[in-house]
Amino acid sequence: MDTHEKPAPTSEAIAEENRRMRRLRMMVQMALEVIAQGELPYEEASNLATATRRVALQLFPGKEDAYDLLYRPKFQRLMSEVYRLQ
């Protein structure tokens, strides 16, 4: 066995990662829904998007690039749509 190989994840580790993924998806969906209502001032909506990213990175440290690839465009698109940004 190569000394650089990581051991296979345990079923508990997989279950924990699945829980964190569900939490992240639910949190992002809720934030997007709140922003889509259009009732928040732009600054508060922007703060909500920023806070969502911060919590996501607490759940998945070191995954900034993945978050920015998967979720940042959704927030940017929605913010542009709701707040009529150019």
N, C-alpha and C positions, 0 to 999 in steps of 0.2 A: 504494500500500500504506500502510495506517495505521501510523504510527510506534510505536503502542502494541501492535501485534500481535506475538506471539512467533513465531519461525520454527517450522516444522513439526519435530517431533522426528525425529532420525535413527534409522535401524534399530538402531544400536548403543545409543542411549538407550532405545529401546523394549525391546530385549532386556535391558538392565540393569534397568529397572523391573520387567520380568517376573521376573527372577531374585530381586530383592528381595521381590516379592510372594510367590513360592514359598517363600522362606526364612521370611518372616513367617508364612504359613499353617502351615508345618511346625512352627515354633517354638511358635505358639499351640496347635496340636493336641497337641504333646508335653507342654506345660505342663498343658493340660486333662486329658490322660490320667494324668499323674503325680498331680495333685490328686484325680482321680476314684478312684484306688486307695485313698484314705483312710488311707494309712500315714504321711503327714506330719503333724506337729503343726500346729494351725491357723496359728500364727505363721509357720512355714516355708512353708506353702501361700500365705499372704498375701504373703510376701516373693517367692515365685516369680511370682505374678501381677504384682507391682510391677516386678520385674526384666524380665518379658516386655514390659510397657508401655514401660519405659525403652529396651530394645533396639529395639522397634518404632519409637519416635520417633527413634532414631539412624538407622534405615533410611529413615524418612520424616519428616524434620524439619518441624515446623509442622503436623502432621496429628493433633494431640491430639483435636480434636473427632471426626474420623473414627474414630479408635481407640476413643474412649469410646462412640461410637454403635454400632460393630460388635462390639467384643470385650469391653468392660467388662461388659455384661449377661450374657454367657456365663460369665465368671468369677464374677460375683456369684451367678448362679443355681446354678452348680455348688458354690460354697463354702457356700451356704445348704443345699443338699441334703446334701452330704457331712458338714458340721459341725453340722447341725440348727439353723441360725440362724433367728431370727424375722425 
